[in-house]
């Protein structure tokens, strides 16, 4: 089984999942090292993304914090957790899709882009 830098055994996964997990671990460590109170800082950062995003008039995405991590529910589908790969960038492990949050000139989260199956779907934050 592959090992992380801390010699902790990681579950065996496909090369894509392992690479994605490695990116998440690196991003998570970078965020944690810059945060004096890690759990409070993490909750505050995740709270920036929470809200409803409109894909179409009939479909949207609901972003919430669930069990200490970001989870996204698309209209008519179950809620799935997403994992950070960089600032404002997250990925799913249940499907090959990525989320890139967008910010306005004031630095507030204003929307997101769902990258899936070669398409980029833009959703504005309500």
C-alpha positions as CSV (number, residue, x, y, z in Angstrom):
1,X,0.0,0.0,0.0
2,X,1.2,3.5,-0.7
3,X,2.4,5.6,2.3
4,X,2.0,9.3,3.0
5,X,4.9,11.5,4.2
6,X,3.9,10.7,7.8
7,X,4.3,6.9,7.0
8,X,0.6,6.4,7.5
9,X,-0.8,3.7,5.3
10,X,-3.2,5.1,2.7
11,X,-5.9,2.9,1.1
12,X,-5.1,1.5,-2.3
13,X,-6.8,3.5,-5.1
14,X,-6.5,4.1,-8.8
15,X,-3.7,6.4,-9.8
16,X,-6.2,9.3,-10.4
17,X,-7.6,9.0,-6.9
18,X,-4.2,8.6,-5.3
19,X,-2.9,11.7,-7.1
20,X,-6.0,13.6,-6.2
21,X,-5.7,12.6,-2.5
22,X,-2.0,13.6,-2.5
23,X,-3.0,17.0,-3.9
24,X,-5.6,17.3,-1.2
25,X,-3.1,16.4,1.5
26,X,-0.6,19.0,0.3
27,X,-3.3,21.7,0.1
28,X,-4.7,20.8,3.5
29,X,-1.3,20.9,5.2
30,X,-0.6,24.3,3.7
31,X,-3.9,25.7,5.0
32,X,-3.4,24.1,8.4
33,X,0.2,25.5,8.8
34,X,-1.0,29.1,8.3
35,X,-3.9,28.9,10.8
36,X,-3.3,29.4,14.5
37,X,-6.6,27.8,15.5
38,X,-7.0,25.2,12.8
39,X,-10.6,24.0,13.4
40,X,-12.0,27.6,13.8
41,X,-10.0,28.8,10.7
42,X,-11.2,25.8,8.6
43,X,-14.9,26.3,9.6
44,X,-14.6,30.0,8.7
45,X,-13.0,29.3,5.3
46,X,-15.5,26.6,4.4
47,X,-18.4,28.9,5.4
48,X,-17.4,31.2,2.6
49,X,-18.6,28.6,0.0
50,X,-21.9,27.7,1.7
51,X,-25.1,28.7,-0.2
52,X,-27.2,28.0,-3.2
53,X,-25.9,28.3,-6.8
54,X,-28.2,28.4,-9.9
55,X,-27.1,26.2,-12.8
56,X,-30.4,26.8,-14.7
57,X,-33.8,28.2,-13.6
58,X,-34.9,24.6,-12.7
59,X,-31.6,23.1,-11.4
60,X,-29.0,24.2,-8.9
61,X,-26.4,23.2,-6.4
62,X,-26.5,23.5,-2.7
63,X,-23.2,23.8,-0.9
64,X,-23.1,23.0,2.8
65,X,-20.6,22.0,5.5
66,X,-21.3,18.4,6.6
67,X,-19.2,16.5,9.1
68,X,-16.5,19.2,9.0
69,X,-16.1,19.2,5.2
70,X,-17.7,20.7,2.2
71,X,-20.5,18.7,0.6
72,X,-22.5,19.6,-2.5
73,X,-26.0,18.5,-3.6
74,X,-27.1,18.9,-7.2
75,X,-30.9,19.2,-7.6
76,X,-32.4,15.6,-7.7
77,X,-29.2,13.9,-6.6
78,X,-27.7,12.9,-3.2
79,X,-25.2,15.2,-1.4
80,X,-21.6,14.1,-1.8
81,X,-18.4,15.4,-0.1
82,X,-15.8,17.3,-2.1
83,X,-12.1,17.6,-1.2
84,X,-9.8,20.6,-1.6
85,X,-7.0,20.5,-4.2
86,X,-6.1,24.2,-4.0
87,X,-7.7,27.5,-2.8
88,X,-11.2,27.7,-4.2
89,X,-10.8,24.3,-6.0
90,X,-12.4,21.0,-4.9
91,X,-12.9,17.6,-6.4
92,X,-15.3,14.7,-6.0
93,X,-14.2,11.1,-5.4
94,X,-17.5,9.5,-6.5
95,X,-17.4,11.0,-10.0
96,X,-14.8,12.6,-12.2
97,X,-15.7,16.2,-11.6
98,X,-14.1,19.3,-10.1
99,X,-15.5,22.5,-8.7
100,X,-13.8,25.9,-9.0
101,X,-15.3,28.7,-6.9
102,X,-15.2,32.2,-8.4
103,X,-14.7,35.4,-6.4
104,X,-15.8,39.0,-7.1
105,X,-13.6,42.1,-6.9
106,X,-14.2,42.3,-3.1
107,X,-12.9,38.7,-2.6
108,X,-16.4,37.2,-1.9
109,X,-17.4,33.9,-3.4
110,X,-19.8,34.8,-6.2
111,X,-20.2,31.6,-8.2
112,X,-18.7,28.3,-9.2
113,X,-17.8,26.3,-12.3
114,X,-18.5,22.6,-12.4
115,X,-16.0,20.9,-14.7
116,X,-17.4,17.5,-15.7
117,X,-17.3,15.3,-18.8
118,X,-15.5,18.0,-20.9
119,X,-18.1,20.6,-20.1
120,X,-17.8,23.7,-17.8
121,X,-21.1,24.6,-16.2
122,X,-21.2,28.1,-14.6
123,X,-23.5,28.7,-11.6
124,X,-24.0,32.1,-9.9
125,X,-24.4,32.2,-6.2
126,X,-27.9,33.3,-5.1
